[in-house]
Amino acid sequence: MKKILQQLFEHQPLTILQAKEVMLQIGKGVYTDAEIASFITVYLMRTISIAELIGFKEALLEMALPVYFNDAVIDIVGTGGDGKNTFNISTISSFVVAGTGVKVAKHGNYASTSVTGSSNVMEQLGYQFKSDTSVLQKELDTANITFLHAPVFHPALKVVSHIRKQMGVRTVFNMLGPLVNPAKPTYRLLGVYNAETARLYNYLMQQTQQHFAIVNSLDGYDEISLTTDTKVITPNGEKIYTAYELGKRTVAPDDITGGQSPADAAKIFLQILKGEGTWAQNAVVFANAAMALYSTDKFESYDACHALAVDSLESGKALQSFKKLIR
């Protein structure tokens, strides 16, 4: 690691092979916490290169516990690290999408920079993390959704989890998380916190031939927040959408906060799924679920997807998917 750190401190980016090897060694527990923290700090001070991102991603997927499903699945996931403390929008949106009949393999983790990550809220709500593909497939068959807790599948993410929590700032692992779902989903809705990350994601996703949508609210949310306009990037190009186009309304930041604890987050989560959310909360969930559906390229228009999302929540189908998964 000393040689790698010296190269990075001299402002020389890693090659794909170097980046891959470093991440493989992290996953094997070769380096000390201090070495890993120093390594992480480099990417707080400069933008990661395409080659480095590719190498890190390849290593994480190579080490990952494999998951194979019988169905085409979608993942709805954000980088986190936007500092906005929203409620668990992507996780609730995942259940809304599942309620429409589209299969979801949600990849998530504990929070490292915020109060509650998707894994925190799922655990709070009674979900037990697992890695057995047959059990995960059964959840997918029964509830149209399953949950993949990242540290269960990724040795490197487990190794660095306590370091990330102690540092309490956004790291390169925030950027990697959405890219390394071990199920390798056919469809992806990827939320990012800035334009530079959107550019990097777009480059990588264009190489995969997958259906995807990358979303970034222009005021820094890693999802469609409806607090301002949102940039959406797909294989067909990019476009700026207004909050009215995506959600029929704008919302205020205070309308979509997530509370101060996992218990608060779980309470908000259940209120929304039970149809007791506020207009603002529902609008944001509908917009993200609709864009996820639209990214599959199975539906004729975004508005048609939005109507499906509204029906899933208001009819109770989303709640039923949740109850079947937890049961």
Buried (B, 14 or more C-beta within 10 A) or exposed (E): BEEBBEBBEEEEBBBBEBBBBBBBBBBEEEBEEEBBBBBBBBBEEEBBBBBBBBBBBBBBBEBBEEBEBEEBBBBBBBBBBBEBBBBBBBBBBBBBBBBBEBBBBBBBBBBBBBBBBBBBBBBBBEBEBBBEBEEBBEBBBEBBBBBBBBBBBBBBBBBBBEBBEEBEEBBBBBBBBBBBBBBBBBBBBBBBBBEEBBBBBBEBBEEEEBBBBBBBBBEBBBBBBBBBBBBBBBBEEEEEBEBEBBBBEBBEBEBBBBBEEBEBBBBBBBBBBEEEBBEBBBBBBBBBBBBBBBBBEEBEEBEEBBBBBBBBBEEBBBBBBBEBBEE
